[in-house]
Amino acid sequence: MLDDLGNQTVWITPRIKVKHGDYVDGAPVAYPGCAVQPVQSDERREDGEATESRWKLLAPPGFPERTTSVLTADGIVDDSGRPRRLHVDGELQTHYDDFGFAEYVGGFLTEWRG
């Protein structure tokens, strides 16, 4: 079992429908002990720097596998220093050890498009 996946906190902010397709952000829920790492990308900005558009998430057991909420992570910020709004890309999956105990939840995140 992994004792320490990482030292980042991932915040899940639920999107709440208020009326006629309008949404507001609910109260964020913290999930400490995560690791969020950029995935190598061939995309480049106008200045030639590589862009980070996809991240690998490793989270402790109990992190929700299914969420359509907005996620932010410590240290993942845009060029102006604001936390990047992310969402799950595909599905998250709980991984188990040889004895059937949950070790971690893993998957990918991308920029929120909403």
Backbone bond lengths (Angstrom), bond angles and torsions (degrees), N, CA, C in turn:
res aa  C-N    CA-C-N  psi(-1)  N-CA   C-N-CA  omega(-1)  CA-C   N-CA-C  phi
1 M - - - 1.446 - - 1.523 109.02 -
2 L 1.327 115.83 140.05 1.451 120.16 178.81 1.513 109.64 -78.27
3 D 1.320 116.71 121.10 1.457 120.46 -179.53 1.514 112.08 -76.72
4 D 1.331 116.82 -37.00 1.450 120.29 -175.64 1.520 108.58 -140.16
5 L 1.324 117.63 101.82 1.456 121.02 -179.62 1.522 111.18 -73.53
6 G 1.301 116.47 -39.93 1.455 120.36 -178.36 1.514 110.62 -177.26
7 N 1.322 114.59 -179.78 1.458 118.50 -178.64 1.524 112.29 -117.50
8 Q 1.325 116.53 18.69 1.452 119.84 177.86 1.527 110.63 -96.78
9 T 1.311 115.17 149.47 1.459 120.88 172.72 1.517 107.56 -104.63
10 V 1.322 116.27 131.23 1.467 121.94 174.05 1.523 106.49 -103.68
11 W 1.319 115.48 131.11 1.461 122.34 179.90 1.522 108.30 -106.18
12 I 1.335 116.46 125.75 1.466 121.22 175.78 1.521 107.38 -102.84
13 T 1.331 115.43 119.80 1.462 122.09 -179.73 1.521 108.50 -110.25
14 P 1.340 118.01 108.92 1.464 119.98 -179.28 1.521 111.47 -67.09
15 R 1.319 115.74 142.96 1.459 122.06 174.34 1.527 106.79 -95.24
16 I 1.323 117.02 122.29 1.465 122.34 -175.68 1.519 109.02 -111.36
17 K 1.341 115.60 124.64 1.459 120.49 178.62 1.525 108.68 -75.82
18 V 1.346 116.36 124.95 1.462 119.80 -178.77 1.515 111.97 -102.82
19 K 1.335 118.44 -39.38 1.466 120.98 175.28 1.518 110.10 -176.44
20 H 1.280 116.36 147.97 1.472 124.71 172.06 1.530 113.78 42.03
21 G 1.298 117.09 44.92 1.449 120.91 177.47 1.524 114.63 81.21
22 D 1.326 117.66 5.59 1.466 120.88 176.27 1.524 109.41 -89.33
23 Y 1.317 115.80 139.65 1.460 121.40 -179.41 1.525 110.10 -125.66
24 V 1.312 115.38 151.63 1.460 122.13 172.44 1.524 107.77 -128.47
25 D 1.338 116.17 158.66 1.460 120.65 177.25 1.513 109.98 -81.35
26 G 1.339 116.62 132.61 1.452 121.89 174.74 1.517 110.06 -84.90
27 A 1.320 115.73 -170.77 1.467 121.37 179.78 1.531 110.11 -72.21
28 P 1.333 117.58 127.05 1.468 120.10 -179.87 1.532 111.93 -68.51
29 V 1.331 115.63 147.29 1.461 122.84 177.05 1.527 107.44 -115.65
30 A 1.333 117.03 128.98 1.467 122.32 -176.76 1.518 111.78 -88.48
31 Y 1.323 116.07 138.76 1.461 124.12 173.06 1.524 107.76 -127.04
32 P 1.344 117.79 91.49 1.471 120.57 179.98 1.526 111.60 -75.28
33 G 1.335 115.71 166.53 1.464 121.30 175.42 1.506 114.15 84.01
34 C 1.328 117.49 20.01 1.462 121.96 -178.93 1.527 111.10 -96.99
35 A 1.323 115.16 164.74 1.462 122.34 171.20 1.521 107.29 -130.00
36 V 1.331 116.47 126.85 1.461 122.17 178.03 1.521 106.45 -123.96
37 Q 1.345 115.95 117.48 1.458 120.96 -174.06 1.520 109.93 -124.39
38 P 1.348 117.76 137.86 1.468 119.18 178.35 1.520 110.98 -65.84
39 V 1.318 115.47 146.36 1.461 122.81 175.36 1.523 106.79 -98.58
40 Q 1.317 117.15 137.11 1.462 121.73 -178.54 1.517 110.86 -52.74
41 S 1.330 116.34 134.37 1.453 121.59 -178.10 1.519 109.94 -133.02
42 D 1.321 116.24 146.33 1.463 121.11 175.04 1.516 111.33 -92.94
43 E 1.341 117.18 -3.91 1.457 120.63 -179.52 1.524 109.56 -70.27
44 R 1.328 115.87 144.69 1.466 121.46 -179.74 1.520 110.41 -131.25
45 R 1.337 115.50 146.40 1.456 120.96 173.78 1.523 108.36 -79.89
46 E 1.332 116.53 175.81 1.466 121.03 179.34 1.521 112.24 -61.18
47 D 1.335 117.27 -29.82 1.464 120.11 -179.07 1.536 112.29 -85.89
48 G 1.344 117.56 4.49 1.452 122.04 176.67 1.509 115.41 91.06
49 E 1.351 117.82 -9.38 1.467 121.11 178.71 1.532 109.73 -71.47
50 A 1.327 115.67 144.40 1.464 120.15 176.48 1.526 109.50 -67.19
51 T 1.306 117.36 142.59 1.458 120.65 177.81 1.525 109.12 -99.99
52 E 1.308 115.12 147.93 1.461 120.83 174.23 1.512 106.41 -100.10
53 S 1.313 116.86 113.24 1.453 119.19 -179.13 1.526 112.02 -123.74
54 R 1.328 116.53 -2.45 1.458 120.76 -179.89 1.526 108.13 -148.22
55 W 1.341 115.47 140.37 1.454 121.26 -177.86 1.519 109.85 -132.63
56 K 1.326 116.47 147.98 1.469 122.54 173.80 1.519 107.22 -93.76
57 L 1.315 115.73 131.67 1.459 122.76 179.41 1.518 109.76 -109.51
58 L 1.326 116.04 129.10 1.463 123.23 168.71 1.517 105.73 -121.76
59 A 1.326 116.04 121.34 1.461 121.31 -176.08 1.526 109.91 -130.32
60 P 1.330 116.35 154.68 1.465 119.47 178.18 1.534 111.50 -63.75
61 P 1.328 116.26 156.70 1.464 119.28 175.29 1.524 110.31 -53.91
62 G 1.313 116.11 143.31 1.453 121.05 -178.07 1.519 112.98 102.05
63 F 1.343 116.80 -14.82 1.459 119.76 175.02 1.525 106.77 -65.03
64 P 1.352 118.55 135.53 1.468 119.29 -175.97 1.529 112.91 -62.86
65 E 1.323 116.08 127.83 1.465 120.85 178.84 1.523 112.02 -73.84
66 R 1.313 115.97 -28.93 1.467 119.53 -178.56 1.520 108.88 -120.18
67 T 1.319 115.64 119.61 1.453 120.01 175.70 1.519 109.36 -154.22
68 T 1.308 115.88 138.43 1.466 121.77 174.15 1.525 109.09 -108.66
69 S 1.313 116.28 14.41 1.454 122.32 -177.76 1.528 110.93 -81.22
70 V 1.317 115.24 171.16 1.458 122.51 176.14 1.532 107.94 -85.81
71 L 1.326 116.38 137.02 1.459 121.45 177.74 1.522 109.36 -117.34
72 T 1.312 116.38 142.11 1.461 122.83 169.80 1.517 106.82 -129.03
73 A 1.328 116.17 153.22 1.463 120.15 -178.17 1.517 109.39 -135.44
74 D 1.323 115.67 142.50 1.461 120.98 176.17 1.527 109.36 -52.75
75 G 1.333 116.79 129.90 1.459 121.31 174.72 1.516 115.39 86.14
76 I 1.327 119.13 -6.79 1.468 121.79 178.52 1.525 106.56 -101.76
77 V 1.335 115.97 97.75 1.463 121.65 -174.96 1.523 110.94 -127.02
78 D 1.347 116.12 160.34 1.456 120.49 175.98 1.528 109.77 -85.62
79 D 1.329 116.98 -176.29 1.469 120.92 -176.53 1.521 113.35 -61.54
80 S 1.339 117.69 -24.76 1.469 120.35 -179.84 1.530 112.19 -93.03
81 G 1.338 117.60 2.97 1.456 121.09 176.57 1.517 115.43 90.75
82 R 1.335 117.53 2.15 1.467 120.71 177.69 1.522 109.33 -82.67
83 P 1.351 117.40 146.26 1.473 119.55 177.05 1.530 110.58 -59.38
84 R 1.330 115.74 134.31 1.468 119.98 177.03 1.514 109.27 -73.60
85 R 1.331 115.32 135.28 1.470 121.15 176.86 1.528 107.15 -87.67
86 L 1.330 115.36 119.88 1.455 122.54 -174.64 1.523 110.25 -118.22
87 H 1.328 115.69 165.80 1.462 120.93 170.98 1.521 108.45 -146.00
88 V 1.325 115.44 163.42 1.460 121.32 -178.14 1.524 108.90 -69.68
89 D 1.330 115.51 130.84 1.458 122.99 177.62 1.523 107.50 -102.34
90 G 1.318 116.55 104.19 1.459 120.65 -175.62 1.509 109.58 90.75
91 E 1.330 116.49 -129.17 1.462 121.21 -179.49 1.517 110.30 -131.39
92 L 1.313 115.87 149.88 1.458 121.26 171.73 1.525 107.65 -91.91
93 Q 1.326 116.35 152.47 1.460 120.25 -177.28 1.519 109.91 -139.83
94 T 1.331 115.68 136.46 1.458 121.01 174.06 1.522 108.75 -81.49
95 H 1.329 116.59 131.91 1.459 122.34 178.55 1.529 108.21 -106.37
96 Y 1.334 115.88 139.82 1.464 122.40 -174.43 1.518 110.48 -116.68
97 D 1.344 115.89 153.27 1.460 120.16 174.94 1.525 109.63 -83.40
98 D 1.328 116.83 -176.83 1.474 122.15 -176.95 1.525 113.01 -65.35
99 F 1.331 117.15 -16.74 1.457 120.56 -178.19 1.527 112.45 -101.01
100 G 1.341 116.25 3.06 1.460 120.07 177.67 1.519 115.06 89.36
101 F 1.337 117.33 9.60 1.456 120.47 178.48 1.531 109.69 -90.81
102 A 1.325 115.96 136.07 1.465 120.48 179.25 1.522 109.76 -63.73
103 E 1.351 116.39 130.04 1.467 121.27 178.94 1.516 111.63 -101.22
104 Y 1.319 116.54 -47.17 1.463 120.36 -178.72 1.526 110.16 -164.36
105 V 1.322 115.22 165.25 1.464 122.66 173.91 1.522 105.94 -109.58
106 G 1.321 117.25 130.55 1.457 120.44 -177.33 1.514 112.14 -131.99
107 G 1.327 114.89 156.33 1.455 121.55 177.29 1.517 110.07 169.83
108 F 1.334 115.38 -163.27 1.457 120.87 -176.01 1.527 111.39 -124.12
109 L 1.334 115.25 151.98 1.450 123.09 177.04 1.523 109.26 -123.51
110 T 1.338 117.30 149.25 1.454 123.02 173.53 1.516 109.01 -134.18
111 E 1.330 116.17 172.13 1.467 121.58 177.99 1.521 109.71 -60.69
112 W 1.331 115.98 140.94 1.466 122.83 176.59 1.514 108.66 -69.48
113 R 1.306 116.78 127.73 1.456 122.20 177.31 1.513 108.15 -119.47
114 G 1.318 117.87 83.55 1.448 117.62 -175.70 1.442 116.78 -156.94
